[in-house]
Amino acid sequence: MRIKELIRNGVISCKSIDPITCAVAKMYMHNVGSVLVIDEDGKPAGIFTERDLVRVVAEGISLTRH
């Protein structure tokens, strides 16, 4: 089996300038644990994960922060 065969809904992503709530909402809507973060040129810039969300909440960072 190849990785592409495991991808059901395509790549879930947010732009790097979007608020954290974008990633959280998309993870919830698509029932996934991470979201690809893309830069302004549409290139991958990183991955936002459930673990990142735990850190954000623990550190008291605003979810509307860009």
N, C-alpha and C positions, 0 to 999 in steps of 0.2 A: 504494500500500500504506500502511496505517496502522500506527502503533506497536502497537496492540492485537493486530494480526495476527501480529506478531513474537514476542509473549510466549507461550511454549509451556507453562510450568509455573506460571503465576501469579507473584505477587510473593514473593520469598524474603526473609524478614525475621527479625530478632532484636530483643528488647527492649533498651533502653538500659542496663538493669541486669544483663543477661546478661554472662558472661565473654567475652573475645575468642574463646575456643575455639568458642563457639556460631557465630559468623560464619564461622570457618575451616572448621568441620565442614560447615556448610550450603553454602558455596561448593564444597567438594569433592564432596559428595553430589549436588549439582544441576549440577555442571560449569559454574559461573558465576564471574565475576570480581568481583562485588560483592553486597552484601546491604543491603537497606533497614534502617535502624535506627529503631525506633518508640519513642515515649515511653510513660509509664505510662497515658496516655489513649488510646493506639492511634494517635496522630498521628505523621507522619514527623518524625524529628529529625535525620536525616542519612543518609549512605551510607558503609559500610565497604568499602574496595576492596583489591585485591591490593597496591596501592601503599602503603596504610596498614599492611598486614601487614609489608611490607618495612621500613618505618620502625620498627614495633614491635620486630621482631627485631633490627634494627641498633642500636636504643637499649637493648636488653636488658630491655625491659618484659616482665613476666610475662604469659603467655597466659591465665592464670587470673584476671588482674586484671579487675575490674568497671569 
